[in-house]
Amino acid sequence: MKMLQNLSLVIGLITFFASCQSTTDPGQVLSNKETRDQVMNTIASDSMMSKEMMGTMMNSKTGMMVMQQHAMMMMESQSSMMEMSKSNPSMMNNMMSAMMETAKGDTSMMSGMIKTMMGNQQMMGMMQKMTGSKRMNGMEHTGDMGNKPHH
């Protein structure tokens, strides 16, 4: 996904530079690796430019092919990770612990994780197994971690 964002950033920034500098050939600008990297980094670090880049890529035949290939690679990666976690549960527990530690200091990450878990029964079941409790059934879909009393 990060690669896709970077690619989107580059294309958007290139488009932006091309529209601002009508006398400069975009091919010349992009032929310099440092300039190309700066363009990509600028697009990747700006959410609006990244969204514009995604739209541009989705309207491009080549861009759509790249995104489809990337999606297939991500699915393959997810599948192999699931197999790895099944064969090595301690590794999965270590990764989950590290992710939770990271999320403790990042409220937006924590909120996103909670929403994802709340919308996925398989994740909720896995979390219940990990915690050994049914307390998670009391979670509200608002992101409340079950601090309300059960009735």
C-alpha atoms as one frame of an Amber mdcrd trajectory, in Angstrom:
protein
   0.000   0.000   0.000   2.890   2.322   0.813   4.356   1.671  -2.631   1.018
   2.513  -4.203   0.814   5.743  -2.226   4.335   6.691  -3.293   3.553   5.922
  -6.912   0.379   7.965  -6.662   2.300  10.797  -5.075   4.821  10.833  -7.890
   2.265  10.856 -10.638   0.234  13.608  -8.975   3.266  15.769  -8.354   4.454
  15.235 -11.901   1.070  16.336 -13.151   1.194  19.349 -10.852   4.665  20.357
 -12.031   3.721  19.823 -15.668   0.750  22.174 -15.349   2.799  24.873 -13.607
   5.811  24.776 -15.888   4.559  24.664 -19.446   8.042  25.182 -20.904   9.613
  22.311 -18.941   9.370  18.807 -20.345   8.058  16.406 -17.658  10.325  13.723
 -19.087  13.338  15.915 -18.339  12.175  16.572 -14.791  11.562  12.894 -14.151
  14.795  11.731 -15.735  16.666  13.035 -12.669  16.332  10.415  -9.893  16.621
  12.971  -7.073  13.893  15.150  -8.552  11.697  12.103  -9.165  12.178  10.976
  -5.543  11.282  14.451  -4.293   8.126  14.429  -6.397   7.118  11.005  -5.062
   7.838  11.954  -1.446   5.873  15.174  -1.770   2.805  13.385  -3.126   3.084
  10.579  -0.542   3.268  13.008   2.374   0.234  15.066   1.295  -3.108  13.295
   1.735  -4.942  15.426  -0.827  -2.274  14.863  -3.459  -2.271  11.152  -2.668
  -6.041  10.986  -3.171  -5.735  12.869  -6.454  -2.993  10.501  -7.526  -5.164
   7.485  -6.712  -7.959   8.958  -8.825  -5.561   9.560 -11.680  -4.258   6.014
 -11.466  -7.758   4.553 -11.389  -8.575   6.449 -14.602  -5.449   5.099 -16.285
  -5.333   1.656 -17.887  -1.723   1.161 -16.776  -2.457   2.520 -13.306  -5.349
   0.101 -12.853  -3.156  -2.818 -13.925  -0.498  -1.799 -11.397  -3.078  -1.479
  -8.606  -4.618  -4.865  -9.462  -1.189  -6.505  -9.403  -0.457  -4.828  -6.089
  -3.780  -6.035  -4.644  -3.020  -9.591  -5.746   0.419  -9.426  -4.134  -1.133
  -8.144  -0.906  -3.643 -11.006  -0.876  -0.850 -13.516  -1.418   1.161 -11.891
   1.345  -1.820 -11.956   3.707  -2.415 -15.610   2.913   1.203 -16.565   3.583
   1.169 -14.543   6.799  -1.935 -16.372   7.980  -0.240 -19.711   7.269   2.888
 -18.545   9.103   0.862 -17.419  12.112  -0.945 -20.755  12.238   2.343 -22.651
  12.199   4.033 -20.289  14.693   1.476 -18.908  17.214   4.141 -17.335  19.431
   5.286 -15.164  16.518   1.704 -13.995  15.989   1.357 -13.178  19.679   4.609
 -11.186  19.580   3.448  -9.239  16.528   0.072  -8.521  18.117   1.753  -7.324
  21.315   4.093  -5.039  19.366   1.169  -3.641  17.375  -0.834  -2.972  20.538
   2.141  -1.207  22.150   2.444   1.015  19.080  -1.294   1.716  19.094  -1.256
   2.778  22.757   0.628   5.927  21.792  -1.392   6.593  18.628  -5.086   7.218
  19.309  -6.065   7.366  15.629  -4.386   4.014  15.018  -6.132   2.551  18.049
  -9.507   3.886  16.898  -9.015   2.408  13.438  -8.007  -0.949  14.902 -11.072
  -1.026  17.148 -13.427  -0.219  14.269 -11.834  -2.945  12.161 -12.117  -5.496
  14.952 -15.700  -4.544  15.767 -16.726  -5.122  12.161 -15.109  -8.548  11.914
 -16.520 -11.450  13.936 -13.444 -13.605  13.272 -11.185 -10.922  14.768 -13.472
 -10.531  17.759 -13.354 -14.283  18.340  -9.573 -14.275  18.084  -9.281 -11.392
  20.540 -11.626 -13.191  22.966  -9.437 -16.286  22.770  -6.296 -14.210  23.356
  -7.737 -12.398  26.362  -9.554 -15.450  27.661 -12.694 -13.452  28.391 -16.080
 -12.622  26.987 -15.737  -8.968  28.034 -15.194  -7.939  24.423 -18.823  -8.811
  23.641 -19.762  -5.683  25.613 -17.803  -3.384  23.322 -19.828  -0.678  21.719
 -19.384   0.039  18.036 -18.403   3.576  18.964 -14.889   2.461  19.843 -15.610
   2.213  23.583 -13.458  -0.568  24.987 -16.287  -2.061  27.055 -15.914   0.294
  30.021 -19.687   0.527  30.375 -21.265  -1.910  32.838 -23.083  -4.892  31.355
 -26.823  -5.257  31.992
